[in-house]
Amino acid sequence: DDDPPAVVSFSVDTTTVDVGTGNATVNVTARVTDATRLDYFRYYCSSGSSYAYAYIAYATWRSGWYSYDANIGQNQAPATTGSPQDLTFTLPMTFKVGSTPGTYGCYVWVYDSLNHGTSSLVNQQDGVPNITVTRTGTGFDDDPPAVVSFSVDTTTVDVGTGNATVNVTARVTDATRLDYFR
């Protein structure tokens, strides 16, 4: 098997959500086939600095499927039918309250158990719909965090005989709260 998984069908239950008063959910339903086994499916939508995604993955250590909604930090056992070679599933994807309004370009990644994959299913050209996010209300922070300063304690390390540590110092500001720094 040298071929990536095939997305046989794909749909969302809505293409417009409002995030002015609370989180909004888009339910993603797909059928994916593969000769070996689907290992990973990810639906990702972004607009500027805002994003939402959901994925399903096969975990051999769990002996089955699990999914994760990144915006609400929730692991769950997804609803699935079929087999790992012909799987149909539905995943909820959450857009956080206050997300930046606009058209979110979306795409799909799929990989099988042999790490054959594709991310070529993009936007509406391949039947992957964009999501329009609206936001009623006022007082939202649309500006991303700002890196005020950033430094490292060394710019050269020797890893020939073992691990090396580089200490990073950063000052980051945001009008609301910094959720993530990488």
C-alpha positions as CSV (number, residue, x, y, z in Angstrom):
1,D,0.0,0.0,0.0
2,D,1.7,3.1,-1.2
3,D,-1.4,5.3,-1.4
4,P,-2.7,7.8,1.1
5,P,-6.1,7.4,2.6
6,A,-9.0,8.5,0.5
7,V,-11.6,10.9,1.8
8,V,-14.8,9.4,0.3
9,S,-17.2,11.9,1.8
10,F,-16.9,15.0,3.9
11,S,-19.5,17.5,5.3
12,V,-20.1,20.0,8.0
13,D,-23.4,20.7,9.7
14,T,-23.0,24.5,9.3
15,T,-20.7,26.9,7.5
16,T,-21.6,30.0,9.6
17,V,-21.2,30.4,13.3
18,D,-21.5,33.3,15.8
19,V,-19.1,33.6,18.6
20,G,-20.3,36.8,20.2
21,T,-21.9,35.3,23.3
22,G,-20.4,31.8,23.6
23,N,-18.4,29.1,21.9
24,A,-19.8,27.7,18.6
25,T,-19.5,24.2,17.4
26,V,-19.2,22.8,13.8
27,N,-19.8,19.1,13.5
28,V,-17.5,17.5,10.9
29,T,-18.6,14.2,9.4
30,A,-16.3,12.2,7.1
31,R,-15.8,8.7,5.6
32,V,-12.2,7.7,4.9
33,T,-10.9,4.5,3.4
34,D,-7.4,3.0,3.3
35,A,-5.9,-0.4,2.5
36,T,-4.0,-0.6,5.8
37,R,-5.6,1.7,8.4
38,L,-6.5,5.3,8.8
39,D,-4.3,6.7,11.6
40,Y,-4.9,10.4,11.5
41,F,-7.5,12.9,10.2
42,R,-7.4,16.6,11.0
43,Y,-9.8,19.4,10.0
44,Y,-8.2,22.8,10.4
45,C,-9.6,26.3,9.8
46,S,-7.8,29.6,10.3
47,S,-8.1,33.3,9.6
48,G,-5.2,35.5,10.6
49,S,-4.2,34.7,14.2
50,S,-7.4,32.8,15.0
51,Y,-7.9,29.1,14.3
52,A,-10.0,26.0,15.2
53,Y,-9.3,22.3,14.6
54,A,-10.4,18.9,15.5
55,Y,-8.8,15.5,14.8
56,I,-9.3,11.8,15.1
57,A,-6.4,9.5,15.6
58,Y,-5.8,5.8,16.1
59,A,-3.9,5.0,19.3
60,T,-2.5,1.5,19.5
61,W,-1.9,2.1,23.2
62,R,-5.6,2.8,23.6
63,S,-6.6,0.0,21.2
64,G,-8.9,2.3,19.4
65,W,-9.9,5.8,18.3
66,Y,-9.7,9.0,20.2
67,S,-10.2,12.6,19.2
68,Y,-9.3,16.0,20.5
69,D,-10.9,19.5,20.3
70,A,-8.0,21.9,20.6
71,N,-10.0,25.0,21.4
72,I,-11.7,23.5,24.5
73,G,-8.9,21.1,25.4
74,Q,-11.2,18.0,25.4
75,N,-10.2,14.4,24.7
76,Q,-13.1,12.2,23.8
77,A,-14.0,8.9,22.2
78,P,-15.6,9.9,18.9
79,A,-18.6,8.3,17.3
80,T,-17.4,5.9,14.7
81,T,-18.8,3.3,12.4
82,G,-17.1,0.8,10.1
83,S,-13.5,-0.5,10.4
84,P,-10.1,1.2,10.4
85,Q,-10.0,0.5,6.6
86,D,-13.4,2.1,6.0
87,L,-14.3,4.5,8.8
88,T,-17.1,7.0,9.1
89,F,-17.0,9.4,12.0
90,T,-18.3,12.8,13.4
91,L,-16.1,15.2,15.2
92,P,-17.2,18.5,17.0
93,M,-14.9,21.5,16.3
94,T,-15.2,24.5,18.6
95,F,-14.7,28.1,17.8
96,K,-14.0,30.0,21.0
97,V,-16.2,32.9,22.1
98,G,-14.7,36.1,20.8
99,S,-12.8,34.5,17.9
100,T,-11.9,37.0,15.2
101,P,-14.7,37.3,12.7
102,G,-14.1,36.5,9.0
103,T,-13.9,33.7,6.5
104,Y,-11.8,30.8,7.9
105,G,-10.0,28.9,5.2
106,C,-10.1,25.1,6.0
107,Y,-8.3,22.0,4.9
108,V,-8.0,18.3,5.7
109,W,-4.9,16.2,6.5
110,V,-5.1,12.4,6.4
111,Y,-2.4,9.7,7.1
112,D,-2.5,6.0,7.3
113,S,-0.6,3.5,9.5
114,L,2.3,3.4,7.0
115,N,2.6,7.3,7.3
116,H,1.3,7.8,3.7
117,G,-0.7,11.0,3.7
118,T,-1.9,14.1,2.1
119,S,-3.0,17.6,3.0
120,S,-4.1,18.4,-0.5
121,L,-7.8,18.6,0.3
122,V,-8.0,22.3,0.7
123,N,-10.8,24.9,0.7
124,Q,-13.7,24.6,-1.6
125,Q,-11.7,23.3,-4.6
126,D,-11.8,19.8,-3.1
127,G,-15.2,20.1,-1.4
128,V,-13.8,21.2,2.0
129,P,-16.0,24.2,3.0
130,N,-14.7,27.4,4.5
131,I,-16.4,28.5,7.8
132,T,-17.7,32.1,8.2
133,V,-17.3,33.4,11.8
134,T,-19.5,36.2,12.9
135,R,-19.4,38.0,16.3
136,T,-22.1,40.0,17.8
137,G,-21.3,42.4,20.7
138,T,-18.3,44.6,21.5
139,G,-15.2,44.7,23.7
140,F,-13.2,41.9,22.1
141,D,-9.4,41.7,21.9
142,D,-8.5,41.1,18.3
143,D,-4.8,41.9,18.7
144,P,-2.3,39.0,19.2
145,P,0.2,38.9,22.0
146,A,3.3,41.1,21.5
147,V,6.8,39.8,22.1
148,V,8.5,42.7,23.9
149,S,11.9,41.0,24.4
150,F,13.5,37.7,23.7
151,S,16.9,36.3,24.4
152,V,18.9,33.1,24.8
153,D,21.8,32.5,27.1
154,T,24.0,31.0,24.4
155,T,23.9,30.7,20.7
156,T,26.2,27.7,20.4
157,V,25.8,24.3,22.0
158,D,27.8,21.0,21.8
159,V,25.6,17.9,21.7
160,G,28.4,15.5,20.7
161,T,28.5,13.8,24.1
162,G,25.0,14.5,25.4
163,N,22.0,16.9,25.6
164,A,22.5,20.6,26.0
165,T,20.3,23.2,27.5
166,V,19.6,26.7,26.2
167,N,17.8,29.0,28.5
168,V,15.2,31.3,26.9
169,T,14.0,34.6,28.4
170,A,11.0,36.3,26.9
171,R,8.6,39.1,27.9
172,V,5.2,38.8,26.2
173,T,2.3,41.1,26.7
174,D,-1.4,40.8,25.8
175,A,-4.5,42.9,26.6
176,T,-6.4,39.8,27.9
177,R,-4.2,36.8,28.7
178,L,-1.4,34.7,27.1
179,D,-2.8,31.2,26.6
180,Y,0.2,29.6,24.8
181,F,3.9,30.3,24.1
182,R,6.1,28.0,22.0
